[in-house]
Amino acid sequence: IFFRSIAMFTRQSLSRASRLGSKVRLQPQAASITYWSNLSEEHQMIRKTARDFAEAELYPIAGDVDMNHRFPAEVVRQLAELGMMGMAIPEKFGGAGLDVLSYALAMEEISRGCASTGVIMSVNNSLYCAPVEKYATDAQKEEFLTPFASGAKIGCFGLTEPGNGSDAGAASTTARKDGDHWILNGTKAWITNAHDAHASLVFATTDKSQKHKGISCFMVHNDTPGFSIGAKEDKLGIRGSSTGNLILEDVRVPSSAMLGKEGEGFKIAMTTLDGGRIGIAGQALGIAQASIDCAAKYALDREAFGKPISSLYAIQLKLSEMECKLQSARLLTWNAAMAKDKGDDFSKEAAMAKLVASEAATFCSHRAIQVLGGMGYVSDMPAERHYRDARITEIYEGTSEIQHLVIAGNLLKHYKANNYPSPAAPHVIKD
């Protein structure tokens, strides 16, 4: 009954926000937002809906999902009913028609409840639906977008390979033209949702002589002959989401399965990752917030030396540092989301959000364990799960090192383009 009431409220909220979608997108919040109450009414409703759902449906199962490496199929289905598996996709293609800030807010609250569910939602929204909506034809969208944005099916993103890691342009997976078809061969590694997805975006080299400009993207149904999934990885964290290899052995797809134009694959991958980093920043915020929740509540209840440990300076210092890092990361994430909503170049903003939020998640989850002491080291409390879940946010969708390259590259590009004068030479005093 509680869930049905939330679902009804959410459908009304999302429907209203969708009708006001142009208002939400065309009048983004000011960059000086510092409190939840400064969000628009629509954004507050979306955040409340996600939080209510997380508290009712995700908190109770998060530990079991993690311990048993269990894909949370039922709550993913419920997220689909709430319109959260394709939040920024237009309604005509099965999505909720909302803006990116709405998505970032929902990602934080869902991940606060269960980080595994958060990444499943993030990949489907950011890495699968977003590029298909941006680059596919209407005919392709009917087949490869609508069922996925509605949540009836989920997708995955096949870019990384066993030998390339951060060097995304070194794709060894190949696509050979054969009449009106392409034949794909290769292996993709570390693919989130691999064992539960119905379709994959596969990046393959169509012209090796063109290097990264010779990579193209294909939309492939996972039940296509020759397509198989490797063993499920036994991971440190986010263990409720499946991760594995996509193995392509003479996978034959029609020419109509190519996303965008031939040779546009690398561009599609990079623009997709820019947007995906906002989602992962939201996930990291959720983990950081959950860590603070756990630490603060424990500090208030736990007594030592005849008083709650929350009164001790050492504990207050940790909580203060955690809160400062979280709030800073949250503002960077909102700023990146609003830049994308306005149609601005947001590559640097997304990288900064992802970098700072992921480091905040790791920092806060580490400090939470210190606050809890021995209780933070056992699975009786969620602190150790938050610590394990946080670590991946500094690795996938671009490592922290890659984010620094993106940030510095954009910064230097700005200075070069604006032809700033060089600093004056230092004054030399002669004897």
Phi, psi and chi 1 to 4 in degrees:
 res  aa     phi    psi   chi1   chi2   chi3   chi4
   1 ILE       -  -42.5  -66.1  174.5      -      -
   2 PHE   -62.5  -44.3  179.5   69.1      -      -
   3 PHE   -64.4  -41.2  171.4   72.7      -      -
   4 ARG   -62.2  -37.0  -73.6 -162.7  -64.2  -88.7
   5 SER   -66.4  -40.2   67.2      -      -      -
   6 ILE   -63.9  -44.0  -68.9  178.1      -      -
   7 ALA   -61.3  -42.4      -      -      -      -
   8 MET   -63.8  -43.6 -178.4  177.7  -63.3      -
   9 PHE   -61.8  -42.3  171.3   76.7      -      -
  10 THR   -66.4  -44.8  -57.4      -      -      -
  11 ARG   -59.5  -39.9  -78.1 -166.8  -67.7  -89.5
  12 GLN   -65.9  -42.4  -66.9  171.2  -10.9      -
  13 SER   -65.1  -48.0  -60.2      -      -      -
  14 LEU   -67.8  -34.9  -64.3 -174.7      -      -
  15 SER   -64.7  -42.9  175.3      -      -      -
  16 ARG   -65.5  -43.4  177.7 -178.3  179.3 -171.4
  17 ALA   -64.5  -34.9      -      -      -      -
  18 SER   -65.8  -41.7  -63.7      -      -      -
  19 ARG   -64.4  -30.4  -68.9 -165.0  -59.4  -87.5
  20 LEU   -97.3   14.2  -62.1  173.8      -      -
  21 GLY   -53.8  -42.1      -      -      -      -
  22 SER   -64.2  -34.2   59.4      -      -      -
  23 LYS   -66.6  -43.0  173.9 -177.0  175.8 -177.4
  24 VAL   -63.3  -40.3  173.4      -      -      -
  25 ARG   -78.9  -38.1  -74.9 -172.6  -72.8  -88.2
  26 LEU   -81.9  -18.0  -65.9  176.5      -      -
  27 GLN  -124.4   66.7  -62.4 -179.2   16.6      -
  28 PRO   -64.1  157.1   24.7  -33.9      -      -
  29 GLN   -64.9  150.3  -61.4  -63.5  -55.4      -
  30 ALA   -63.0  149.5      -      -      -      -
  31 ALA   -67.0   -7.8      -      -      -      -
  32 SER   -93.4   14.0   60.4      -      -      -
  33 ILE   -55.7  130.8  -69.6  178.1      -      -
  34 THR  -131.3  -13.7   53.6      -      -      -
  35 TYR  -131.9  151.9  -61.0  102.3      -      -
  36 TRP   -57.2  -36.1  -65.4  112.4      -      -
  37 SER   -65.8  -15.8   59.8      -      -      -
  38 ASN   -80.6   -9.1  -67.5  112.3      -      -
  39 LEU   -69.3  156.2  -67.3  169.1      -      -
  40 SER   -65.6  163.9   69.7      -      -      -
  41 GLU   -59.6  -40.4 -178.2 -177.7   -2.6      -
  42 GLU   -63.4  -43.6  -70.1   75.1   25.8      -
  43 HIS   -67.1  -37.3  -72.4  126.1      -      -
  44 GLN   -65.1  -37.8  -69.9 -170.0   54.8      -
  45 MET   -65.4  -42.1  -74.1 -167.7  -65.6      -
  46 ILE   -64.7  -43.8  -69.1  163.1      -      -
  47 ARG   -62.1  -44.2  174.0 -178.4  173.7 -104.6
  48 LYS   -63.1  -40.6 -177.3 -179.4 -173.7  -55.2
  49 THR   -61.2  -46.9  -63.0      -      -      -
  50 ALA   -64.3  -40.8      -      -      -      -
  51 ARG   -66.3  -45.6  170.3  166.4  -75.4 -145.2
  52 ASP   -59.6  -42.7  -71.0  -13.1      -      -
  53 PHE   -63.3  -44.7  176.3   77.9      -      -
  54 ALA   -61.5  -43.8      -      -      -      -
  55 GLU   -67.8  -34.5  -68.9  179.8   -9.7      -
  56 ALA   -83.6  -38.2      -      -      -      -
  57 GLU  -111.9  -28.4  -55.4  -64.7  -28.2      -
  58 LEU   -98.0  -45.8  -62.0  179.6      -      -
  59 TYR   -50.9  -46.7  -73.3    3.3      -      -
  60 PRO   -65.6  -23.3  -22.4   35.2      -      -
  61 ILE  -110.4   -9.2   66.9  166.8      -      -
  62 ALA   -57.1  -42.4      -      -      -      -
  63 GLY   -64.6  -42.8      -      -      -      -
  64 ASP   -67.5  -41.6  176.6   69.5      -      -
  65 VAL   -57.7  -43.0  164.6      -      -      -
  66 ASP   -69.1  -48.9  171.0   74.9      -      -
  67 MET   -63.9  -37.2 -175.7  174.5  -64.7      -
  68 ASN  -101.9    9.1  -65.6  -61.7      -      -
  69 HIS    51.0   44.2  -61.3 -128.2      -      -
  70 ARG   -98.8  124.8  177.5  170.1   65.0   83.6
  71 PHE   -68.2  122.3 -179.9   79.2      -      -
  72 PRO   -81.1   68.6   31.6  -35.3      -      -
  73 ALA   -57.4  -40.9      -      -      -      -
  74 GLU   -66.7  -43.2  176.9   59.0   22.8      -
  75 VAL   -73.3  -27.8  -65.7      -      -      -
  76 VAL   -65.1  -40.6  171.3      -      -      -
  77 ARG   -62.0  -40.4 -177.2 -170.5   64.6   76.8
  78 GLN   -67.5  -37.8  -67.6  173.0  -19.4      -
  79 LEU   -60.3  -38.0  -76.8  174.5      -      -
  80 ALA   -62.8  -41.9      -      -      -      -
  81 GLU   -63.3  -30.9  -68.8 -179.9   -1.4      -
  82 LEU   -83.2   -3.7  -64.4  174.5      -      -
  83 GLY    82.2   19.1      -      -      -      -
  84 MET   -98.6    6.2  -67.7 -173.0 -178.0      -
  85 MET   -96.4   -4.6  -65.7  -59.6  -75.0      -
  86 GLY  -152.6   57.5      -      -      -      -
  87 MET   -64.0  -40.3  -67.8 -170.7   69.0      -
  88 ALA   -96.9    8.6      -      -      -      -
  89 ILE   -88.7  137.0  -56.4  -58.5      -      -
  90 PRO   -55.1  148.8  -26.4   35.5      -      -
  91 GLU   -59.3  -33.7  -70.5 -178.9  -78.8      -
  92 LYS   -65.6  -16.0   65.8  178.8 -179.8  178.8
  93 PHE  -110.3   20.7  -64.8  121.2      -      -
  94 GLY    93.9   -2.7      -      -      -      -
  95 GLY   -90.2 -173.4      -      -      -      -
  96 ALA   -93.7  -13.4      -      -      -      -
  97 GLY    69.3   30.6      -      -      -      -
  98 LEU   -99.9 -179.5  -61.1  171.2      -      -
  99 ASP   -96.9  176.5   61.3   -0.7      -      -
 100 VAL   -72.1  -32.1 -178.6      -      -      -
 101 LEU   -62.3  -40.3 -179.7   56.3      -      -
 102 SER   -58.6  -43.6  -60.3      -      -      -
 103 TYR   -62.9  -43.8  167.7   55.4      -      -
 104 ALA   -62.9  -41.0      -      -      -      -
 105 LEU   -63.3  -44.7  -66.1  168.9      -      -
 106 ALA   -66.4  -40.1      -      -      -      -
 107 MET   -59.4  -41.8  -90.7  -62.0  -56.6      -
 108 GLU   -62.6  -46.7  175.6  177.6  -13.5      -
 109 GLU   -69.2  -40.1  -65.3  -60.2  -22.1      -
 110 ILE   -65.2  -42.0  -64.9  -57.8      -      -
 111 SER   -71.6  -28.4  -59.4      -      -      -
 112 ARG   -61.8  -34.3  178.5  171.0  169.9 -104.8
 113 GLY   -80.8  -41.1      -      -      -      -
 114 CYS  -160.8  110.1  175.0      -      -      -
 115 ALA   -66.0  -30.1      -      -      -      -
 116 SER   -63.9  -44.7  -68.8      -      -      -
 117 THR   -64.3  -36.5  -56.5      -      -      -
 118 GLY   -59.8  -44.3      -      -      -      -
 119 VAL   -72.4  -31.9   75.5      -      -      -
 120 ILE   -61.8  -45.2  -65.9  165.1      -      -
 121 MET   -64.9  -41.4  173.9  179.2  160.2      -
 122 SER   -64.1  -47.3  175.7      -      -      -
 123 VAL   -61.6  -43.7  167.8      -      -      -
 124 ASN   -65.5  -41.0 -162.1   68.8      -      -
 125 ASN   -71.4  -56.2  -87.4  -88.9      -      -
 126 SER   -86.3  -43.7  -60.4      -      -      -
 127 LEU   -94.0  -21.2  -60.5 -170.4      -      -
 128 TYR  -107.5  -63.6 -177.4   86.1      -      -
 129 CYS   -63.6  -42.3  -71.4      -      -      -
 130 ALA   -59.2  -51.0      -      -      -      -
 131 PRO   -67.7  -33.6   20.4  -31.8      -      -
 132 VAL   -65.8  -41.5  175.4      -      -      -
 133 GLU   -63.9  -36.3 -167.4  -85.1  -33.0      -
 134 LYS   -78.6  -37.4 -177.1  173.4 -177.7  178.3
 135 TYR  -112.1  -15.5  -66.4   99.8      -      -
 136 ALA   -81.5  157.7      -      -      -      -
 137 THR   -79.1  166.6   64.8      -      -      -
 138 ASP   -61.1  -37.7  -76.3  -10.5      -      -
 139 ALA   -65.2  -41.1      -      -      -      -
 140 GLN   -65.8  -38.3  -70.4  174.4  -38.2      -
 141 LYS   -63.6  -35.5  -70.0  175.3 -176.8  177.1
 142 GLU   -60.6  -36.9 -176.2  176.7  -13.3      -
 143 GLU   -88.1  -42.4  178.7  179.7    0.1      -
 144 PHE  -108.3   -1.8  -74.3   99.5      -      -
 145 LEU  -119.2  -55.4  178.9   59.1      -      -
 146 THR   -52.3  -48.7  -58.4      -      -      -
 147 PRO   -65.2  -23.4  -15.6   29.9      -      -
 148 PHE   -89.2  -39.4  -63.7   84.3      -      -
 149 ALA   -66.7  -30.3      -      -      -      -
 150 SER   -77.4  -16.0   68.4      -      -      -
 151 GLY    89.2    1.5      -      -      -      -
 152 ALA   -64.4  -30.6      -      -      -      -
 153 LYS  -133.5  164.0  -62.4  179.1  178.5 -179.6
 154 ILE  -126.5  154.9   64.3  172.4      -      -
 155 GLY  -120.2  174.0      -      -      -      -
 156 CYS  -141.4  172.7   63.7      -      -      -
 157 PHE  -125.3  107.9 -176.6   76.8      -      -
 158 GLY   -99.9   82.8      -      -      -      -
 159 LEU  -110.8  -54.3  176.0   63.8      -      -
 160 THR   -66.3  144.8  -56.2      -      -      -
 161 GLU  -126.0  164.2  -62.5 -175.1   -4.0      -
 162 PRO   -56.2  -29.6  -26.4   34.7      -      -
 163 GLY  -108.9    1.3      -      -      -      -
 164 ASN  -112.1  -29.4   69.1   -3.3      -      -
 165 GLY    51.5 -120.6      -      -      -      -
 166 SER   -74.3  -13.0  -66.0      -      -      -
 167 ASP   -86.7   74.8 -174.1    6.8      -      -
 168 ALA   -63.9  -22.0      -      -      -      -
 169 GLY   -77.9   -7.9      -      -      -      -
 170 ALA   -97.2   53.8      -      -      -      -
 171 ALA   -76.5  123.0      -      -      -      -
 172 SER   -94.6  -14.0   60.0      -      -      -
 173 THR   -64.4  133.7  -63.3      -      -      -
 174 THR  -117.4  154.7   60.7      -      -      -
 175 ALA  -130.2  119.1      -      -      -      -
 176 ARG  -109.5  130.2  175.8  174.0   56.3   85.1
 177 LYS   -70.7  133.2 -173.9   73.0  170.9  174.0
 178 ASP  -141.9   86.7 -176.9   27.6      -      -
 179 GLY    66.6 -122.8      -      -      -      -
 180 ASP   -92.9   18.7  -68.6  -26.3      -      -
 181 HIS  -132.2  167.1  -70.4   74.7      -      -
 182 TRP  -122.2  142.1  -69.8   89.4      -      -
 183 ILE  -112.4  118.5  -61.3  176.8      -      -
 184 LEU  -102.0  136.2  -81.2   60.2      -      -
 185 ASN  -139.9  136.4  -79.0  -79.2      -      -
 186 GLY   149.4 -175.8      -      -      -      -
 187 THR  -134.7  134.0  -60.4      -      -      -
 188 LYS  -109.0  140.1  -63.4  -64.7  179.3  178.1
 189 ALA  -119.4  156.3      -      -      -      -
 190 TRP    58.4   42.5  -47.9  112.4      -      -
 191 ILE   -91.7  114.8  -51.4  -55.4      -      -
 192 THR   -70.8  138.7  -55.9      -      -      -
 193 ASN    76.4    7.4  -70.6   -9.5      -      -
 194 ALA   -50.2  -48.0      -      -      -      -
 195 HIS   -81.4   -8.6  -63.9   77.9      -      -
 196 ASP  -119.7   -3.8  -56.9  -72.4      -      -
 197 ALA   -81.4  155.5      -      -      -      -
 198 HIS  -102.7  -20.2  -60.6   84.6      -      -
 199 ALA  -150.6  157.2      -      -      -      -
 200 SER  -133.1  146.5  -54.0      -      -      -
 201 LEU   -91.0  119.5  -63.2 -173.6      -      -
 202 VAL  -115.3  125.5  176.5      -      -      -
 203 PHE   -99.6  125.2  -65.4   84.1      -      -
 204 ALA  -139.8  151.7      -      -      -      -
 205 THR   -79.8  121.1  -63.4      -      -      -
 206 THR  -103.3  -18.4   49.7      -      -      -
 207 ASP  -148.4   96.3 -174.0  -12.0      -      -
 208 LYS   -62.0  -29.4 -167.6  172.4 -177.3  178.4
 209 SER   -66.4  -21.7   67.0      -      -      -
 210 GLN   -91.5    3.0  -64.2  -63.3  -49.3      -
 211 LYS    52.8 -127.0  -62.0 -176.3  179.2  179.2
 212 HIS   -67.7  -21.3   71.4  -82.6      -      -
 213 LYS   -80.8   -1.4  -67.7 -175.9  178.5  179.0
 214 GLY  -104.6   15.6      -      -      -      -
 215 ILE   -97.2  136.4  -63.0  173.8      -      -
 216 SER  -125.1  162.8  -58.6      -      -      -
 217 CYS  -115.3  137.3 -178.9      -      -      -
 218 PHE  -126.6  142.9  -62.6   87.2      -      -
 219 MET   -97.2  118.2  -61.8  169.9  -72.3      -
 220 VAL  -126.4  126.9 -176.3      -      -      -
 221 HIS   -70.1  136.0  -70.3  -65.4      -      -
 222 ASN   -72.8   -8.3  -74.2   14.4      -      -
 223 ASP   -99.1   12.8   59.1   -0.6      -      -
 224 THR   -66.2  136.6  -56.8      -      -      -
 225 PRO   -53.9  134.9  -28.2   36.6      -      -
 226 GLY    93.8  -10.2      -      -      -      -
 227 PHE   -96.9  125.7 -169.9  109.7      -      -
 228 SER  -141.6  167.0   60.5      -      -      -
 229 ILE  -116.4  135.1  -51.0  -64.2      -      -
 230 GLY   -76.5 -173.1      -      -      -      -
 231 ALA   -64.0  148.9      -      -      -      -
 232 LYS   -74.2  129.4 -174.0  179.4  -68.4 -172.7
 233 GLU   -71.4  140.6  -60.7  -71.1   -8.5      -
 234 ASP   -93.8  100.3 -175.3    5.2      -      -
 235 LYS   -98.6  161.7  -53.8 -169.4  -60.4  -68.5
 236 LEU   -66.5  -45.7  173.5   71.1      -      -
 237 GLY  -138.6 -169.6      -      -      -      -
 238 ILE    34.2   51.4   56.4  165.0      -      -
 239 ARG   -78.7   -8.1  -61.7 -165.8  -64.9 -164.5
 240 GLY   -81.7  -14.7      -      -      -      -
 241 SER   -95.7  138.1   69.8      -      -      -
 242 SER   -82.3  139.9   62.5      -      -      -
 243 THR  -134.3  132.4  -58.1      -      -      -
 244 GLY  -169.7 -175.0      -      -      -      -
 245 ASN   -89.6  144.2  -71.4   -1.6      -      -
 246 LEU   -99.5  122.6  -53.3 -177.8      -      -
 247 ILE  -111.9  121.4  -56.7  168.3      -      -
 248 LEU  -116.1  116.4  -59.1  100.8      -      -
 249 GLU  -123.8  101.1  -60.9  173.9  -61.3      -
 250 ASP    51.9   46.9  -68.5  -28.8      -      -
 251 VAL   -77.4  119.7  172.9      -      -      -
 252 ARG  -101.7  119.0 -171.2  178.9 -178.7   87.6
 253 VAL  -126.7  149.9  -62.6      -      -      -
 254 PRO   -69.7  158.7   25.4  -34.5      -      -
 255 SER   -58.6  -28.0  -63.5      -      -      -
 256 SER   -69.3   -7.2   60.2      -      -      -
 257 ALA   -84.7   -5.7      -      -      -      -
 258 MET   -74.7  131.9 -178.9  178.8  -73.5      -
 259 LEU   -92.9  123.8 -179.1   63.2      -      -
 260 GLY    73.2 -156.6      -      -      -      -
 261 LYS   -98.5  161.8  -61.7  177.0 -178.1  178.1
 262 GLU   -61.0  132.7 -175.7  175.4  -13.0      -
 263 GLY    90.1   -3.5      -      -      -      -
 264 GLU   -92.6    2.9  -75.1 -170.3  -26.2      -
 265 GLY   -59.0  -44.0      -      -      -      -
 266 PHE   -64.2  -41.5 -172.9   77.4      -      -
 267 LYS   -62.8  -42.8 -179.2 -177.7   77.9  172.5
 268 ILE   -60.9  -42.4  -67.9  172.1      -      -
 269 ALA   -63.9  -45.0      -      -      -      -
 270 MET   -68.8  -42.2  -66.1  -57.9  101.6      -
 271 THR   -67.9  -33.3   56.7      -      -      -
 272 THR   -66.0  -43.0  -62.3      -      -      -
 273 LEU   -66.1  -32.9  -71.1  173.6      -      -
 274 ASP   -56.7  -48.7  -79.4  -18.3      -      -
 275 GLY   -69.4  -37.1      -      -      -      -
 276 GLY   -62.4  -28.9      -      -      -      -
 277 ARG   -66.5  -26.8  -74.2  163.0 -174.2  157.2
 278 ILE   -67.4  -40.5  -62.6  174.0      -      -
 279 GLY   -64.6  -42.3      -      -      -      -
 280 ILE   -69.2  -33.8  -63.2  -55.5      -      -
 281 ALA   -60.3  -42.1      -      -      -      -
 282 GLY   -61.7  -42.2      -      -      -      -
 283 GLN   -60.5  -44.9 -179.1 -164.0   28.6      -
 284 ALA   -63.1  -39.1      -      -      -      -
 285 LEU   -59.9  -41.7  -68.3  176.3      -      -
 286 GLY   -62.3  -41.7      -      -      -      -
 287 ILE   -65.7  -42.8  -63.1  170.3      -      -
 288 ALA   -62.3  -43.9      -      -      -      -
 289 GLN   -64.8  -41.2 -177.4   65.2   70.2      -
 290 ALA   -62.7  -35.8      -      -      -      -
 291 SER   -66.5  -41.9  -61.3      -      -      -
 292 ILE   -66.0  -42.2  -66.9  175.3      -      -
 293 ASP   -54.6  -48.0  -67.0  -17.0      -      -
 294 CYS   -64.3  -46.0  179.9      -      -      -
 295 ALA   -67.6  -45.0      -      -      -      -
 296 ALA   -65.9  -43.5      -      -      -      -
 297 LYS   -64.8  -40.5  -68.0  173.7 -177.5  176.2
 298 TYR   -66.0  -41.7 -176.8   84.0      -      -
 299 ALA   -62.9  -34.0      -      -      -      -
 300 LEU   -72.2  -32.0  -71.7  167.7      -      -
 301 ASP   -90.2  -32.7  -67.5  -20.5      -      -
 302 ARG   -79.8  129.2  171.4   81.5  164.5   95.4
 303 GLU  -110.2  141.3  -69.2 -167.1   -0.5      -
 304 ALA  -151.3  145.1      -      -      -      -
 305 PHE    58.2   30.6  -51.4  105.4      -      -
 306 GLY    80.3   13.4      -      -      -      -
 307 LYS  -157.4  160.9   57.1 -174.5  176.7 -178.3
 308 PRO   -59.4  141.4  -22.5   33.8      -      -
 309 ILE   -68.9  -13.3   63.5  171.7      -      -
 310 SER   -64.1  -17.6   59.4      -      -      -
 311 SER   -85.6   -7.9   63.8      -      -      -
 312 LEU   -82.7  137.7  -58.3  174.8      -      -
 313 TYR   -60.9  -39.6  173.5   74.6      -      -
 314 ALA   -59.0  -38.0      -      -      -      -
 315 ILE   -74.6  -43.4  -60.2  -60.7      -      -
 316 GLN   -61.7  -37.7  -68.1 -175.9    7.3      -
 317 LEU   -60.9  -44.6  175.3   61.6      -      -
 318 LYS   -63.0  -45.2  -70.9  178.6  174.1   58.9
 319 LEU   -64.2  -39.0  -66.2  173.8      -      -
 320 SER   -63.2  -45.8  171.8      -      -      -
 321 GLU   -62.8  -40.3  -69.4  175.6  -30.2      -
 322 MET   -63.0  -46.6  -68.0  160.8   72.2      -
 323 GLU   -64.9  -40.3 -178.2   69.9    3.8      -
 324 CYS   -62.3  -43.8  -72.6      -      -      -
 325 LYS   -66.9  -39.3  -71.4 -175.4 -179.0  -65.3
 326 LEU   -63.6  -50.2  170.0   63.4      -      -
 327 GLN   -63.8  -38.1  -65.7  -66.7   -9.2      -
 328 SER   -62.6  -45.3  -60.4      -      -      -
 329 ALA   -65.5  -37.2      -      -      -      -
 330 ARG   -63.9  -42.3 -177.0  175.5  -76.7  141.4
 331 LEU   -65.8  -39.1  -69.8  178.4      -      -
 332 LEU   -63.3  -38.2  -78.7  172.4      -      -
 333 THR   -67.5  -46.1  -57.6      -      -      -
 334 TRP   -61.8  -40.2  -69.5    3.9      -      -
 335 ASN   -61.0  -43.3 -176.7   59.3      -      -
 336 ALA   -64.8  -42.8      -      -      -      -
 337 ALA   -62.6  -42.2      -      -      -      -
 338 MET   -69.6  -33.8  -69.6 -175.8  -71.1      -
 339 ALA   -63.8  -41.9      -      -      -      -
 340 LYS   -65.5  -40.8 -170.8  172.9 -170.2  -63.4
 341 ASP   -61.9  -35.1  -76.9  -29.3      -      -
 342 LYS   -79.1   -9.6  -70.1 -168.6  -64.8 -178.8
 343 GLY    85.4   12.3      -      -      -      -
 344 ASP   -78.7  163.5  -66.7  -15.8      -      -
 345 ASP   -67.6  120.4 -177.6   -1.9      -      -
 346 PHE  -121.8   12.2   64.5   94.4      -      -
 347 SER   -57.9  -49.2  179.7      -      -      -
 348 LYS   -65.3  -42.7 -176.5 -177.9   74.8  170.5
 349 GLU   -62.8  -41.1  -74.2   71.0   20.1      -
 350 ALA   -66.7  -39.7      -      -      -      -
 351 ALA   -64.7  -42.0      -      -      -      -
 352 MET   -63.9  -42.2  -68.6 -167.6  -62.9      -
 353 ALA   -62.3  -46.8      -      -      -      -
 354 LYS   -65.2  -42.6 -160.9  -95.2 -171.3 -175.5
 355 LEU   -61.8  -54.4  172.6   67.8      -      -
 356 VAL   -70.6  -38.3  175.6      -      -      -
 357 ALA   -68.4  -41.1      -      -      -      -
 358 SER   -66.6  -39.7   62.3      -      -      -
 359 GLU   -68.9  -32.3  -68.6 -176.2  -13.0      -
 360 ALA   -66.0  -39.1      -      -      -      -
 361 ALA   -63.2  -45.0      -      -      -      -
 362 THR   -64.7  -43.6  -61.2      -      -      -
 363 PHE   -62.7  -50.5  179.9   88.9      -      -
 364 CYS   -64.8  -40.5  -68.5      -      -      -
 365 SER   -69.0  -34.0   58.7      -      -      -
 366 HIS   -66.1  -46.6  177.4  -84.6      -      -
 367 ARG   -65.7  -33.4  -72.5  -64.4 -169.9  -86.9
 368 ALA   -61.8  -41.0      -      -      -      -
 369 ILE   -63.6  -38.6  -70.0  177.4      -      -
 370 GLN   -63.4  -39.2  -71.1  -60.2  113.2      -
 371 VAL   -64.5  -41.0  171.6      -      -      -
 372 LEU   -79.5  -18.9  -89.8   67.6      -      -
 373 GLY    65.1 -133.7      -      -      -      -
 374 GLY   -59.3  -34.8      -      -      -      -
 375 MET   -65.6  -22.2  -73.6  -58.5  -63.7      -
 376 GLY   -78.1  -12.4      -      -      -      -
 377 TYR   -97.7   -4.0 -160.3   68.0      -      -
 378 VAL  -116.5  158.9  -64.9      -      -      -
 379 SER   -77.6   -0.5   59.6      -      -      -
 380 ASP   -61.9  -29.1  -65.2   29.7      -      -
 381 MET  -115.4  152.1  -62.5  -70.2  -77.2      -
 382 PRO   -78.4   -3.2   29.2  -36.1      -      -
 383 ALA   -58.2  -42.4      -      -      -      -
 384 GLU   -68.8  -31.9   58.3   85.6   27.5      -
 385 ARG   -67.3  -42.0  169.5  164.3   48.4   86.0
 386 HIS   -60.2  -39.6  -60.6  -34.1      -      -
 387 TYR   -63.0  -43.7 -175.7   67.4      -      -
 388 ARG   -69.6  -40.2  -69.6 -174.7  -71.1  101.5
 389 ASP   -66.8  -35.8  -73.0  -17.9      -      -
 390 ALA   -65.0  -33.7      -      -      -      -
 391 ARG   -59.8  -35.0 -166.1   62.8 -170.0   86.9
 392 ILE   -70.3  -23.0 -170.8   59.3      -      -
 393 THR   -66.8  -18.5   64.0      -      -      -
 394 GLU   -89.7    1.7  -66.2 -173.0   70.6      -
 395 ILE  -118.2  -55.1  -61.8  173.1      -      -
 396 TYR   -80.0  160.7   58.9   15.6      -      -
 397 GLU    56.7   35.6  -62.6 -163.0   34.2      -
 398 GLY   104.1  114.8      -      -      -      -
 399 THR   -63.2  167.4   63.0      -      -      -
 400 SER   -60.0  -34.5  -68.3      -      -      -
 401 GLU   -64.0  -40.1  -69.2   74.7   13.7      -
 402 ILE   -66.0  -38.4  -70.3  -65.6      -      -
 403 GLN   -61.8  -39.8  -55.9  -44.2  -51.0      -
 404 HIS   -61.8  -39.5  -79.8  -63.0      -      -
 405 LEU   -63.6  -43.5  -69.7  176.4      -      -
 406 VAL   -63.3  -45.1  172.2      -      -      -
 407 ILE   -64.0  -50.9  -65.1  162.5      -      -
 408 ALA   -64.7  -40.0      -      -      -      -
 409 GLY   -60.5  -44.2      -      -      -      -
 410 ASN   -67.7  -37.7  -82.6  -87.9      -      -
 411 LEU   -63.1  -48.0  177.4   67.4      -      -
 412 LEU   -68.0  -34.9  -65.5  172.3      -      -
 413 LYS   -60.5  -40.3 -179.7 -179.5  176.9 -178.7
 414 HIS   -63.0  -45.0  169.7   76.3      -      -
 415 TYR   -66.6  -38.6  -85.8   88.0      -      -
 416 LYS   -66.1  -42.9  -71.1  177.6 -178.7  178.0
 417 ALA   -65.8  -32.4      -      -      -      -
 418 ASN   -93.5    0.7  -72.7  -82.3      -      -
 419 ASN    50.9   50.8 -164.6   28.2      -      -
 420 TYR   -66.3  141.2  -74.5   99.5      -      -
 421 PRO   -67.4  148.8   25.0  -34.9      -      -
 422 SER   -70.6  150.6  -61.5      -      -      -
 423 PRO   -59.1  148.1  -19.3   30.0      -      -
 424 ALA   -64.4  145.7      -      -      -      -
 425 ALA   -64.2  143.9      -      -      -      -
 426 PRO   -62.8  144.1   23.0  -34.5      -      -
 427 HIS   -71.7  126.8  179.9   65.1      -      -
 428 VAL  -100.6  124.6  178.0      -      -      -
 429 ILE   -91.6  119.5  -60.3  176.0      -      -
 430 LYS   -93.1  147.2  -64.1 -178.0  178.7  179.9
 431 ASP   -66.8      -  -67.5  -24.3      -      -
